[in-house]
Amino acid sequence: MILTRFALFDDRTLGQLIHEGQFYYTIENPWQNGANTPFESCIPEGRYDMIRVDSPKYGKNMWEISGIPDRDHVLIHVANFAKNVTGCVGLGEGIFEELRGVTDSRSAINRFYKQTKDYNTLDLTIRSGAIV
């Protein structure tokens, strides 16, 4: 699975997540002060494992991105705007005008979790670049 970030702003980061031919748009926090700041920054570029966890806030069988230095509980969950995530990744079906955030997040999450229901672990690569 690949998450390609294509728009980095002072208050948000947008990307595209592709898994088995299906794509989703992503919303994250911006990169804060050149550091991997827990609960404030997007995830550093790199390769990570995704594992299933139970979240008190978001429910059972959530996807957690693990192995991020100095971070834990980084989930993929419903979020339309960067203010809806605290170091996590929100998914959407589209992008709002002026790249303000992602649209139809609940629909995207439902589709993503249905698509990945038979997996207990996944590999995730995060990078920056152009999307197709």
N, C-alpha and C positions, 0 to 999 in steps of 0.2 A: 504494500500500500504506500502511495506517495502523496505527500502534502506539499504542494508548490505554492509558496507565497509570491504574490504578484503585485501587491499594493501595500506599502508600508507608510503609515501616516503617524503624526505625533500622538494621536489618540486611539489608533486601531491598526490592526493588521488583517488583510484579507488574503485568502488563498483558495486553492482548489484541491480537494482530496479525491483521488482516484483509487478505486478498489474493484478489481475484476470487471473492468469496462464501464462501471457506474461512476458518475462523478457527483460531487457535492461541493458547495462553496463553504468556506470556513471564515470564522471571525475569532480573532484573538486580541489580547492586549498588545500595545506597542512594545518594542524593545526599550527597556527603561535604563537610561544612563549608562549604556554600554555594559550592562551586567544582567545576569540571570537572577532577577529579583523575584523571590517567591510571592505569589498572589498578585503580582503587578506586571510582570513581563510575559511576553510570548515565550514559547519554548525555544531553546537554542537549536540551531540546525544540527542535524545528525541522524543517527539510526537508533531506534528505540523499540522495546517490546511493548505490546499492548496485552493486558491481562484482564480477566473478568473480576470484578469486585462488587460488593454490596455497599451502597452509599446511603447513609442515614438521610441525606437530603434528596437524592435523585432516584433511589430505589435499588432493586436487586439487579444483578447481572449487567452492571454498567461497565463500559470500557474505560480502563485507566491506562494512561501512558506512563510506563515505569522506566526507571533507569536514568531519569533526568537529574543531573547533579544538584544536590541541596534542595530537591523538591519532591513532594509526594502528593497523593490525592489529586492528580491532574487528570480530569475526566473529559470525555466527549459527551456533551449534553446540549439540551435545548438552550439557544441564545440567539437573539437577533442582532444585538449590538455589543460592543466591547464592554459597556457598563454591566452587561449580564454575565460576564465571565471574570473570574479572579485567578488568572493563570491557566485556565482550562481552554478548551476548544469548543466553539459552538458550530453547528452545521446548519446549512440552509439550502434551499432549492434554487435560489436565484440571488441577485444583488439589488439592493435599493438604489435609486437614483443618487448620483454623486458619490457612489461607493460608500454610503453611510453605514451599511451593515448588510446582513443576509436576510432573505425572505423565507417564509414558510418553514421555520426551523423545526417545529413539531413534526411536520410531514417528512422532512429530511431525516430526522432522528428515527422516526418509525421505519422508514425505508432502509436506513443504514443498519439498524438493529435486526430487522428481518433478514437483510442480505447476509449478515454475519452471525446468524443464530446458531449455526453448526460449528462455530470456532470457539475455542477456549483461549487461544493466544493468536496474535497476529504480529507481523513485523511492520514498522512504520518508519519511513524515511522522510525527513523534513528538510526542504531546501528552498532557495529563492530562485526566481526566474520567470520567464514568460510561460503562459499557458496556451494550449492549443484549443 
